[in-house]
Amino acid sequence: MLEAPRTIISIKLIATSCGEDDKFLLAYVFFKLGLIKGKCLIFVADVDRSYRLRLFLEQFGIKSCVLNPEMPITTRLHIVEQFNRNIYDIIIACDDSNVGGLQSRTKTPSMSASGEYSAARGVDFHHVSTVLNFDFPVSATSYTHRVGRTARAGRTGTTLSFVVPKELYRKHAPTSIPSAQNDEDVLADVEKDQTNQGRTLKPYVLDKQQLEPFRYRFGDALRNVTKLAVRGARVRELKHELLKSEKLKRHMEEDPTVSDYLRHDSELRIIRQQPHLKHVPGYLLPTRDTHASANQDGVSLLSRGSGTGIGKRRKVSKPKSGSRKKDPLRSFTNR
């Protein structure tokens, strides 16, 4: 009896050590400079974290939507549907409670010891190029479920994880979460488990000096995301999504195409907007000979010790009188 051919799965597993506040800095740099390409699924620890990250990214003009259990089931299904249809590229999912009710094929599983089964299991996300473990999972099993969201149907994918060393735990109280205390212990379990599965989790050592030019912008934006702002964002979006859910049910019955206009990644505008944050000055951009690929989906990481990179400044010629200023992001090529 012949065995059915196995689907070859190609997943690149990367982990980097960073402080709890530097997670936000890295997310800003990776998304704003286009180092994370294609569709991305971000995992965070809880609902508050999902809105904190969304409000933070929103200040830089980076659109995302949140998938969490507070939303009506119709809205949650619609978010996944639009993500699968490429209407938007970034979903921030929390794992601490059941965003599911989305598991239509199987019964809702009981809560596991890790508390993680929501978006990590049972929900079918299509063509995910990158899984970003913004908050590292609390078990090796949870890590495996998250990794399984990418590299499906013979495609390649990347999983990038932020790991907080024990010596940096609670060094920045406003962004600290209890589970980060065990990141290194869980990482050791993950490495053993992935080795047994024939995969290697590779470390990526960041040169902190490369990030320093971006730090002053990141600091202002992160301080703006207060507990009050997060609470306001949760209440405001819940009200809006309840209204959208009722409209969606009615309109979908009459005309399914109208759902394209009911987006879930519009700006919350809880925080005072600072237009200058949405643009990256030319002197902050990497040089063109930076070692990173711009032609493939996934994570293009800048090589340390390449002599170029995020931290190296370039001379920016002043525009001639009467000439229009070019948007540096439009001409930026990450190579």
C-alpha positions as CSV (number, residue, x, y, z in Angstrom):
1,M,0.0,0.0,0.0
2,L,1.5,3.3,-1.1
3,E,1.7,6.1,1.4
4,A,0.3,9.5,0.5
5,P,3.0,12.0,-0.3
6,R,3.9,14.4,2.5
7,T,3.7,18.1,2.2
8,I,7.1,19.7,2.6
9,I,6.9,22.4,5.2
10,S,9.6,25.1,5.2
11,I,9.6,27.3,8.3
12,K,12.4,29.6,9.4
13,L,12.5,29.9,13.2
14,I,14.2,33.0,14.6
15,A,14.4,34.2,18.2
16,T,16.0,37.4,19.6
17,S,16.5,38.6,23.1
18,C,15.3,42.0,24.0
19,G,13.9,44.1,26.9
20,E,10.1,44.3,27.4
21,D,9.9,47.9,26.1
22,D,12.2,47.1,23.2
23,K,9.6,44.7,21.8
24,F,7.6,47.8,20.8
25,L,10.8,49.4,19.3
26,L,11.5,46.3,17.2
27,A,7.9,46.0,16.0
28,Y,8.0,49.7,14.9
29,V,11.4,49.3,13.1
30,F,10.5,46.0,11.4
31,F,7.1,47.1,10.1
32,K,8.0,50.7,9.2
33,L,11.1,49.7,7.2
34,G,9.3,46.9,5.6
35,L,11.5,44.2,7.0
36,I,8.4,42.1,7.8
37,K,6.8,41.4,4.4
38,G,3.5,39.7,3.4
39,K,0.7,38.8,5.8
40,C,1.6,38.8,9.5
41,L,-0.1,37.2,12.5
42,I,1.1,38.7,15.8
43,F,0.5,36.9,19.1
44,V,0.3,38.8,22.4
45,A,-0.5,37.7,25.9
46,D,-3.9,39.3,26.5
47,V,-6.6,41.8,25.3
48,D,-5.0,44.9,26.8
49,R,-1.7,44.0,25.1
50,S,-3.4,43.7,21.7
51,Y,-4.8,47.2,22.0
52,R,-1.6,48.7,23.5
53,L,0.3,47.4,20.5
54,R,-2.3,48.5,18.0
55,L,-2.4,52.0,19.4
56,F,1.3,52.1,19.4
57,L,1.6,51.1,15.7
58,E,-1.2,53.4,14.7
59,Q,0.8,56.4,15.6
60,F,3.3,55.5,12.9
61,G,0.6,54.9,10.3
62,I,0.9,51.1,10.6
63,K,-2.6,49.6,10.3
64,S,-3.6,46.5,12.1
65,C,-6.7,44.9,13.5
66,V,-7.4,43.1,16.8
67,L,-8.9,39.6,17.1
68,N,-10.2,39.1,20.6
69,P,-13.2,37.4,22.5
70,E,-14.9,40.7,23.3
71,M,-16.0,41.1,19.7
72,P,-19.3,39.6,18.3
73,I,-18.8,36.3,16.6
74,T,-19.9,37.8,13.3
75,T,-17.2,40.4,13.5
76,R,-14.5,37.8,14.4
77,L,-15.5,35.7,11.4
78,H,-15.5,38.7,9.2
79,I,-12.0,39.8,10.3
80,V,-10.5,36.4,9.5
81,E,-12.4,36.3,6.2
82,Q,-11.1,39.8,5.1
83,F,-7.5,38.8,6.2
84,N,-7.7,35.7,4.1
85,R,-8.9,37.9,1.1
86,N,-5.9,40.2,1.5
87,I,-7.9,43.2,2.5
88,Y,-5.5,43.8,5.3
89,D,-2.2,42.3,6.3
90,I,-1.7,42.4,10.1
91,I,-3.8,40.7,12.8
92,I,-3.0,41.1,16.5
93,A,-4.4,38.0,18.3
94,C,-4.6,37.4,22.0
95,D,-4.2,33.9,23.4
96,D,-5.4,34.1,26.9
97,S,-9.1,33.5,26.1
98,N,-11.3,32.0,23.5
99,V,-11.4,34.2,20.4
100,G,-12.7,31.2,18.8
101,G,-16.1,30.2,18.8
102,L,-14.4,30.1,15.4
103,Q,-13.8,26.4,15.6
104,S,-16.7,25.4,13.4
105,R,-15.3,21.9,12.5
106,T,-14.7,20.7,16.1
107,K,-16.2,21.3,19.5
108,T,-14.6,24.1,21.5
109,P,-11.8,22.5,23.5
110,S,-11.6,22.9,27.2
111,M,-9.1,25.5,28.5
112,S,-5.6,24.1,28.6
113,A,-3.1,24.7,31.4
114,S,-1.4,27.3,29.2
115,G,-4.7,29.0,28.5
116,E,-3.8,29.2,24.8
117,Y,-5.9,27.6,22.1
118,S,-7.8,30.6,20.7
119,A,-6.3,32.0,17.5
120,A,-3.4,29.5,17.8
121,R,-5.6,26.6,17.0
122,G,-8.7,25.9,15.0
123,V,-8.8,29.2,13.0
124,D,-7.8,28.9,9.4
125,F,-5.6,31.9,8.4
126,H,-4.5,31.8,4.7
127,H,-1.1,32.6,3.3
128,V,0.5,33.8,6.5
129,S,4.1,34.7,5.7
130,T,5.2,35.6,9.2
131,V,4.1,34.7,12.8
132,L,5.5,37.2,15.3
133,N,5.6,36.0,18.9
134,F,5.5,39.5,20.3
135,D,4.9,37.9,23.7
136,F,6.6,34.5,23.9
137,P,4.2,31.6,24.5
138,V,4.0,29.9,27.9
139,S,4.7,26.4,26.7
140,A,6.4,24.5,23.8
141,T,3.0,23.2,22.8
142,S,1.6,26.7,22.4
143,Y,4.7,27.6,20.3
144,T,4.0,24.7,18.0
145,H,0.4,25.7,17.5
146,R,1.5,29.3,16.7
147,V,4.1,28.1,14.2
148,G,1.5,26.1,12.5
149,R,-0.3,29.2,11.3
150,T,2.4,29.8,8.6
151,A,4.1,27.6,5.9
152,R,1.0,25.8,4.9
153,A,0.2,24.1,1.6
154,G,3.8,23.8,0.6
155,R,4.6,27.5,1.2
156,T,7.5,28.9,3.2
157,G,7.1,30.9,6.3
158,T,9.0,32.6,9.2
159,T,8.4,32.7,12.9
160,L,10.1,35.5,14.8
161,S,10.0,35.5,18.6
162,F,10.9,38.1,21.1
163,V,12.4,36.6,24.3
164,V,12.9,38.5,27.5
165,P,16.1,37.5,29.4
166,K,15.6,37.1,33.2
167,E,17.9,40.0,33.9
168,L,15.7,42.4,31.9
169,Y,12.4,41.2,33.4
170,R,10.5,44.1,35.0
171,K,13.1,46.6,34.0
172,H,10.3,48.6,32.3
173,A,7.2,48.2,34.4
174,P,4.6,49.8,32.1
175,T,5.2,47.1,29.4
176,S,5.9,44.2,31.7
177,I,3.8,41.0,31.8
178,P,4.1,38.2,34.3
179,S,4.7,35.4,31.7
180,A,7.9,37.2,30.5
181,Q,9.6,36.0,33.7
182,N,9.7,32.4,32.2
183,D,10.6,33.2,28.6
184,E,14.1,31.7,28.8
185,D,12.9,28.5,30.5
186,V,10.1,28.1,27.9
187,L,12.6,28.8,25.1
188,A,14.8,25.9,26.3
189,D,11.8,23.6,26.1
190,V,10.9,25.0,22.7
191,E,14.4,24.3,21.3
192,K,14.3,20.7,22.5
193,D,10.8,20.2,21.0
194,Q,11.6,21.7,17.7
195,T,14.9,19.7,17.4
196,N,12.8,16.6,17.9
197,Q,10.6,17.8,15.0
198,G,13.7,18.3,12.8
199,R,13.7,22.1,13.0
200,T,16.3,24.5,14.5
201,L,15.4,27.7,16.2
202,K,18.2,30.1,15.3
203,P,19.2,33.1,17.5
204,Y,19.4,36.6,15.9
205,V,21.7,38.9,17.8
206,L,20.7,42.5,17.4
207,D,23.3,45.3,17.5
208,K,21.6,47.7,19.9
209,Q,23.5,50.7,18.4
210,Q,21.5,50.1,15.1
211,L,18.3,50.8,17.0
212,E,19.3,54.0,18.8
213,P,18.4,56.5,16.1
214,F,14.8,55.3,16.3
215,R,14.5,55.3,20.0
216,Y,13.4,58.9,20.6
217,R,10.4,58.5,18.3
218,F,9.5,55.2,19.8
219,G,9.7,56.6,23.4
220,D,7.2,59.4,22.7
221,A,4.7,57.0,21.0
222,L,4.9,54.4,23.8
223,R,4.3,56.9,26.6
224,N,1.2,58.0,24.8
225,V,-0.3,54.6,25.2
226,T,-1.6,54.8,28.7
227,K,-3.9,52.5,30.6
228,L,-6.7,55.0,30.1
229,A,-6.1,55.1,26.4
230,V,-6.1,51.3,26.2
231,R,-9.4,51.2,28.2
232,G,-10.9,53.8,26.0
233,A,-9.9,52.0,22.8
234,R,-11.4,48.8,24.0
235,V,-14.7,50.4,24.8
236,R,-14.9,52.5,21.6
237,E,-14.1,49.6,19.3
238,L,-16.5,47.3,21.0
239,K,-19.3,49.8,20.5
240,H,-18.4,50.3,16.9
241,E,-18.1,46.6,16.2
242,L,-21.5,45.8,17.8
243,L,-23.0,48.3,15.4
244,K,-21.1,46.9,12.5
245,S,-22.1,43.4,13.4
246,E,-25.8,44.2,13.2
247,K,-25.3,46.0,9.9
248,L,-23.1,43.2,8.6
249,K,-25.7,40.6,9.3
250,R,-28.4,42.6,7.4
251,H,-26.2,43.7,4.5
252,M,-24.7,40.3,4.0
253,E,-28.1,38.8,3.5
254,E,-28.9,41.4,0.8
255,D,-25.5,41.8,-0.9
256,P,-22.4,39.9,0.2
257,T,-20.0,42.2,-1.6
258,V,-20.9,45.1,0.7
259,S,-18.8,43.4,3.4
260,D,-15.7,44.8,1.6
261,Y,-16.5,48.2,3.0
262,L,-16.8,47.2,6.6
263,R,-13.1,47.2,7.5
264,H,-11.7,46.5,11.0
265,D,-8.3,48.2,10.7
266,S,-9.4,51.8,10.7
267,E,-7.7,54.2,13.1
268,L,-9.0,54.3,16.7
269,R,-7.8,57.9,17.1
270,I,-7.9,57.7,20.9
271,I,-4.4,59.2,21.1
272,R,-3.5,62.7,19.8
273,Q,-2.0,62.1,16.4
274,Q,1.5,63.4,15.6
275,P,1.9,63.4,11.8
276,H,5.7,63.5,11.9
277,L,5.7,60.0,13.3
278,K,4.2,58.5,10.2
279,H,7.3,59.3,8.1
280,V,10.9,58.1,8.6
281,P,13.5,60.8,7.9
282,G,16.1,59.9,5.3
283,Y,19.0,59.9,7.7
284,L,17.4,57.0,9.6
285,L,17.0,54.7,6.6
286,P,19.4,51.8,6.1
287,T,21.9,52.0,3.3
288,R,21.1,50.2,0.0
289,D,23.8,47.5,0.6
290,T,22.2,46.2,3.7
291,H,22.0,42.4,3.7
292,A,18.3,41.8,3.5
293,S,16.0,40.5,0.8
294,A,13.2,42.6,-0.5
295,N,11.8,40.0,-2.9
296,Q,10.5,37.4,-0.6
297,D,7.7,37.3,2.0
298,G,8.7,36.8,5.6
299,V,11.3,38.6,7.7
300,S,14.2,40.3,6.1
301,L,16.7,40.8,8.9
302,L,19.6,43.2,8.8
303,S,22.9,41.4,9.2
304,R,25.0,42.4,12.2
305,G,28.5,43.4,11.5
306,S,27.8,44.2,7.8
307,G,29.2,47.6,8.2
308,T,25.9,49.1,7.3
309,G,22.4,48.8,8.7
310,I,19.8,50.6,10.7
311,G,22.2,52.7,12.8
312,K,24.5,54.1,10.1
313,R,23.5,57.6,8.9
314,R,23.7,58.8,5.4
315,K,24.3,62.3,4.1
316,V,21.0,63.7,2.7
317,S,21.3,66.2,0.0
318,K,19.1,69.3,0.3
319,P,16.4,69.6,-2.3
320,K,16.8,72.3,-4.9
321,S,14.6,75.3,-4.7
322,G,11.2,74.6,-6.3
323,S,11.7,70.8,-6.3
324,R,9.3,68.5,-4.6
325,K,10.5,66.5,-1.6
326,K,10.4,62.8,-2.2
327,D,8.9,60.4,0.3
328,P,12.0,58.4,1.5
329,L,9.8,55.3,2.0
330,R,8.7,55.3,-1.6
331,S,12.3,55.2,-2.9
332,F,13.6,52.9,-0.2
333,T,14.9,49.5,-1.4
334,N,15.8,47.0,1.3
335,R,18.6,44.9,-0.1
